Amino acid sequence: MVDGRETNSDSDSPEETEDSSRAWTDAYVDEMTKLLGKSACRKLAIYRLPAGFKLTVIVPVFNERDTIGIVVTRLREMGLPMQIILVDDGSTDGTAEAIQSYSGEQDTVALVHPANRGKGAAIRTGLTEARGDIVVIQDADQEYDPTDFRYLMQPLLAGEADVAYGTRYGHYDRQLSPWWHQTVNGFITLIASIAIGIRLSDVETCYKMAWRTHFDAIKDDLRESRFGIEIELTARWARRGLRFTERPIRYRHRWYDEGKKIGWKDGVSALWCIVKYGLLRR
């Protein structure tokens, strides 16, 4: 790996990227529909993209020099028409320099905060440059697998939902998290569901996907600079009467010695955000 980039790997070969791109073509969808039938294609999330469609992926980054290259490579391997917005949030390990090397490549934008401001602030900065039809948040630490975008986009493009969350819990295709991690997340999600008025299973998930118009409608109102953005986004969308859906996603829990950032103080902050945006409707 050099400056966060993967090297000597076949995973980003031109042949594989071309094959991945083909999976999003009308010709591929027609072929699979004929071979498997409409019902099977729906279950496998094989569907047509609207003409000229583009997905914007906002990637907040803080001290992830060793992983950001892998995440960018995985995003590009999907072959999906995509804008990637990398927002360095005051990193001190050379991450800012690493992401600048991607700027301008394959519709990739690199933005930099001179000082650390938090995930929420990085998302707000990324939204100023978002140009895709649908927007999703992607962490830079390899806990989440972007191939799950295919399943999250499906209900939005089918007109069945306005917002799609990727849930890490309640299904079998996942690495087990420490008991305290899932317990705390479950408690926060339960309280948030009661206060906000929609029943979620994973309010703190990174994978929050919605039409850009729904992000644009609330972006000037967003205030949270750290992880409280997870609660604030949910509450503001719910207040607008948007239709939510959840889809199971894969998840690989990262430990603190591997660079995990969220801590107990963020859990306390989440409870305050539930009161602030859920009960008090700020």
N, C-alpha and C positions, 0 to 999 in steps of 0.2 A: 504494500500500500504506500502511495506517495501523496503527501498533502491531503490525506483523506480519501484519495481515489483508489479504487480497486485496480490492481494490475495483474498481468499474467493470468487472466481469467477468461474462460470461454463463454461466460454468462452474458457478456455484452457484445457478442459477435454479431456482425451484420446479418448473418443468416437467421439467428434467433430473433433479432429485433424485427426482421421482415415477417417471420412466421407469426409473431405476436400481433403485428399490425393487421395481418390478414384476418385474424379472429374477430376484428371489428368491422369487416367489410360486409356489404349486403350480400355479396356472392357466397361468403362463408355461412351467413345466417340461412340463406336459401338452401345451401347444400345440407346443412345440419337439420333443417326443418324437414326436408325431403327424406333424410336418412333416419331421423329419430322421432319425428312428429312434434307437433306444437307443444304438447303437454310436457314432454321430456325436455325440450329446449327451455321452457319456462323454468322448470326445476333446476336446470343447469345454468340459468341466467345467460342464455344465448339470445340476443335480441339486437334489433337495429338501432343505430345511433341516428339522431336527427341530422339533416344535412348541415354541414358546417359546425357541428358540435365541438365544444372544447371544455375540458375539465380544468379548473384551477386548483392547484394543490399548494396550500400555504404551509411552509415548514419553519416553525420557530426553532432557533438553534442557539444553545448556550453551552460552550465548552464540549463540543462533540466532534472534534477534529478527526478522531479515529473511526467514526461511524457515518459521518455525513456523506462520504463518497459512496458507501454501500447503499445508503438509502436513495440517493439520486440515481444510482445505477438501477436499482429495483424499480423505481418509478418509470424510468425510460424503457426498461425491458418490457413493460406492459404493452407498448405499441399503441396506446390510447392517445388520441389528440389531446395534448395537455400543455398547460402553462404551469411551470414550477416557480414558486416565489420563495426564495431562501431569505430568512430574516435573522441575521446574527444579532443576538441580544447582549452585546457587551462582552463577548468571550475574551478570555485572557490566555488561551492555549494555542492560538494560531488559526482558529476556526474561521475568523473573518477573512483572512487571507486565502484560506482554502476555498471558501464559497465564491470569492471573486473570480477564481479561475473558471467557474461554470457560467458566469454572467454572459448573456448573449448567445449561448449555445442552446440549440433546440428549444427555443422559447423559454429560456430560464432567466430569471431576474434575481439579482443579489442585492439585498438592502442591509444596512448596518446601523445598529444603535451604538453610539460611542460609549455608553455606560449601560449596565444591566438594569432593565426596567421590569422584566417579567414576561411570562408567556402571553398574558392578555394583551399587553402593550405591543408585543411582536405580531400578534394576530391583527390588531387594529392597523398597524403599519402595513401589513401584507394586503389587507383589504383595499387600501388606497390604490394598489396596482392590479387588482384582480380584474381580468377581462373574460374569463370563461363563463359558460352558461350555468354551470354548477360549481360550487366551491366546497372543498373539504380540507380539514386540518390534518396534518401528518407530523407526528413526532420524529425527531432525528436520532432516536436511540435504538432502533431495530425491535422494539417491543411489538410493533404492529406490522402487519403484512399488507402492502398496498394491492395485492391481487384481490383482496376482499372488496375493493371499490366496485368491482363488477356487480356484486350482490347488493351493495348499498345504492347504487344508481338505478337499479331496476325498478323499484316502486316509484321513484321520482319521475323517470322517463315514461312510465306507464300511466302517470296521472293518478296514482293511488295514494300518494303522500306528498307533503311539501318538504318535510325534514326527515332524514334517516340517521339513526344512531347505530353504531356498531356495538353490540353488547358482548362483553367478555365472559359473562357468567350464564349458567343455566343450560349449557350444552356440553357435549363430550369432546369436541375437537379443540382442546386448549391445554396449555401447561397449567398445572395447579399452582395457585398463588399461596403465600403464607396465610394461615387462618386469620390472623389479625388484619391483613390487607383486605381480604374479602369481607370480613365482618364490619370493619369501619366503613368501607365503601357501601355495603348494603344498608347500614344505618343511615348514612348521609343521603343515599338514594331514596330510602323510605320517607324520611322527613321532607326531602325536597318534593317528592311526589305528592305528599299531603298538602304542603304549602302552595305548590304551583298548580296542582289540579290535574296532572296527568300521571298515569302509573308507568314508571320506568323501572328497568332492572339495573341500569348502569349509567347514572347521570354524569359520572366523572370520566367517561370514556373520551379518549382523544378523537375518535372518528365521529365527528359531527359534520354531516353533509346536508347542504340545502341549495336551492336555486340561488344564484347570486342576487337576484332581486330581493330575496328575503334577508340576506346579509346587508345589502345596501339600505334596506328600510330601517334598520336599527343601528347601523355602524356609528352614526353620529351621537347616539345615546349611550354607547358602551363606555363604562367607566372603570371596570376592573382591570388591573395591570398584571395580576398574578393568576393563580389557578382558579380564583373566584369567577373567572370568565366562563367556566363550565356551567355554573349555576345561572349567571346573568344571561347568557345566550338562551338557555332553556326557558327561563322565566319570560324573557321579552318575546320570544317566538310564541310561547303558549298564550300569552296575553293578547296576541294578535289573532288567535284562533286558528293557527296553522295545524295541519294534520301531521302527527308524528308516527313514525314506524321504527321498529328495531329489527336488526338483522344480526345473527351470530357471526362473530369474527374470531380469527385466531389471535392468540396473545402469548407472548413470552415475557414473563415477569423479569425485570432487571433489579439487581440488588444494589444497595447503596455504595458498596465498594466498586461497583461497575459504573457509577456515575448518576444513579437515580437522584432526582432533584426534590421531589415533593416530600414534605415532612409533616410532623404533627401540627405545627403552627398553621399549615394550610388547611388541615382538617377543621381546626377551630374557626379559621376564616370562612370556610365553606358554610358552617352553621350560621355565621353572621350574615352571609350573603343570602342564605335561604330566608332568613327573617327580613332582610332588607328588600330583596326583589320579589320574594314570594308573598309574605304576609303584609308588608308595608307597601309593596308595589311601587317602589321608587323608580 
